[in-house]
Amino acid sequence: MDREEFETYLNANSRVVAIFRSQALAYQHSKNRQRPASKRWSETAVANAVDKMVSQFIDNVYDKLAQS
């Protein structure tokens, strides 16, 4: 099973990615509120940061399962 199949499997059979995405979004919004007003990220930048976190999470889980 390659990484894309693994991601599809996780999305179809588990809520872990959705839960992680929700928590990552809350984390990024919290972090963004702490920035000075002139340095705050747009919603697009926040969404991109969340997508990157989710991708790293899936890569990490996939790599750990591949090693075992």
Sequence and secondary structure as in RCSB ss.txt:
>XXXX:A:sequence
MDREEFETYLNANSRVVAIFRSQALAYQHSKNRQRPASKRWSETAVANAVDKMVSQFIDNVYDKLAQS
>XXXX:A:secstr
  HHHHHHHHHHH SHHHHHHHHHHHHHHHHHHHS GGG   HHHHHHHHHHHHHHHHHHHHHHHHH 
